[in-house]
Amino acid sequence: MDYIEKMLGEPVTRQSWHGIDKMPYYLRGAYIFEQVAIGAQKCLMIAPQGELGTISAIKSNIKRIQSEWDYPVVLELHNLSRQRKDTFIKEKLPFVVHEKQLYMPFMGVALQEKYDRIKNFDVEKLSPSAQVLLFFFIYEKNEPLYLSTVPNRLGFKPMRATRAAVQLAEIGLLDSHKDGVQKVLTSTLTPKDLFETAKPYLLNPVRRKIYIYKKDLKSDYFLAGESALSEKSMLSSPRVNVFGTAKTPKYAAETQMLDSEMQCELELWRYDPTILSGSNSVDTLSLLLTLGKLLDDPRVEMSIDELIDELWKDEI
């Protein structure tokens, strides 16, 4: 079950299934039964002891099993032909093939192939997770990145890290290859060139802006916008301080400034940039994507130029 834990990022426990005593003899001889919990989700794993049988026989067997079991039944296999796989998916029969692939629609999971072809993602813009992973790769000076290290380094669940890596590879921003059993992300570009290449796919990390009273500021809010820019450059602090959060505030907020003395601006972010910055301020690359409307101010434009020069100084 290590494969399921790795792919879904949920703890897996298994135990004997007491309902086996209610199964007819032919089923007890056909399968090994184990009750499994994937996080909070219960299911029943059935591993064939001989030939798999026809699709109609499998469906009939599962129907009989589910007369004594209210949760999903999952076929546990050591190998599976492409034709069988396609048929199982068409019939919506959950299965897992050891260390290769899984299909568990009840978990909200489509098919995860061993050779990493996750489909149906939005290629117009990166997902927030893919953008964080890309920026982390750039901050690491485009050094080869082992995907297995990403969950610990970025706080991602393994499935989230895998999806982000696959999107970056599918778009062509990063190369993905194997080093033994480990997946490695690489690039032949410099960090600056990779960032420039990625620009059409980058999303504005800020979903929207609201205004809150200063008394409602939380300790985990980070400096953002012009306030973050002033901290990172020679720009003077803005009249209205700007903070950010990746959480949804639980108190009332205003969409317009009512009192500049009592309120501050709060940006609601799609991801937490402090993962990348390691501080209470937004990271530089994410910050650059949020300052579009301020570029008409020559002071701001000069400060951004300073930031960019500092960011790519090692490449000059």
BELDAGI-V978726 format. One record per pair of residues at least 12 apart in sequence whose C-alpha atoms are under 8 Angstrom apart, sorted by the first residue. I is the first residue (numbers start at 1). GAP is how many residues later the second one is. Records with the same first field share a line. If there is no record, write none. Layout:
I->GAP / GAP
This chain:
3->95 / 96
4->98
5->33
6->152 / 153
7->151 / 152 / 155
8->149 / 150 / 151
9->148 / 149 / 150
10->28 / 29
11->26 / 27 / 28
12->24 / 25 / 26 / 27
13->23 / 24 / 25
14->20 / 21 / 22 / 23
15->19 / 20 / 21
16->17 / 18 / 19
17->16 / 17 / 18 / 27
19->49 / 50
20->13
22->46
23->42
27->34
29->20
30->18 / 19 / 20
31->15 / 16 / 17 / 18
32->13 / 14 / 15 / 16 / 17
33->12 / 13 / 14
34->12
41->66
42->29 / 30
43->28 / 29 / 30 / 31
44->27 / 28 / 29 / 30
45->28 / 29 / 30 / 31
46->27 / 28 / 29 / 30
47->28 / 29 / 30
48->27 / 28 / 29
72->22 / 34
73->21
74->19 / 20 / 21 / 22 / 30
75->18 / 19 / 20 / 21
76->19 / 20 / 21 / 22
77->18 / 19 / 20 / 21
78->19 / 20
79->18 / 19
80->17
89->14
92->13
99->15
100->12 / 13 / 14
101->12 / 13
116->50
117->49
118->45 / 48 / 49
121->46
123->44 / 48 / 78
124->76 / 77
125->75 / 76 / 77 / 78
126->41 / 42 / 75 / 76 / 77
127->37
128->75 / 77 / 142 / 143
129->31 / 32 / 35 / 142
130->31 / 33 / 34 / 35 / 37 / 38
131->33 / 71 / 72
132->139 / 141 / 144
133->28 / 31 / 32
134->34
135->141 / 150
136->140
138->53 / 56 / 57
139->52
141->49 / 50
142->44 / 45 / 47 / 48 / 49
143->43
144->40 / 41 / 42 / 43
145->39 / 40 / 41
146->36 / 37 / 38 / 39
147->14 / 15 / 18 / 35 / 36 / 37 / 38
148->34 / 35
154->121 / 122
165->20
173->14 / 21 / 24 / 25
174->12 / 13
175->12
190->125
191->121
192->120 / 123
203->86
204->82 / 85 / 86
205->64 / 65 / 66 / 81 / 84 / 85
206->61 / 62 / 63 / 64 / 84
207->60 / 61 / 62 / 63
208->59 / 60 / 61
209->46 / 56 / 57 / 58 / 59
210->43 / 44 / 45 / 46 / 55 / 56 / 57 / 58
211->42 / 43 / 44 / 45 / 46 / 52 / 53 / 54 / 55
212->40 / 41 / 42 / 51 / 52 / 53 / 54
213->49 / 50 / 51
214->48 / 49 / 50
220->25 / 60
221->22 / 23 / 24 / 59
222->21 / 22 / 23 / 52 / 58 / 59 / 60
223->19 / 20 / 21 / 57 / 58 / 59
224->18 / 19 / 20 / 43 / 57 / 58 / 63
225->17 / 18 / 62 / 65 / 66
226->12 / 15 / 16 / 65
227->14 / 15 / 16
228->14 / 53 / 54 / 59
229->58 / 74 / 75
230->73
232->75
233->70 / 73 / 74
234->69
235->64 / 65 / 68
239->21
240->20 / 21 / 23 / 24 / 25
241->23 / 24
242->22 / 23 / 24 / 25
243->21 / 22 / 23 / 24
244->22 / 23 / 24 / 25
245->21 / 22 / 23 / 24 / 27
246->22 / 23 / 24 / 25 / 26
247->21 / 22
248->20
273->13
284->23 / 27
288->16
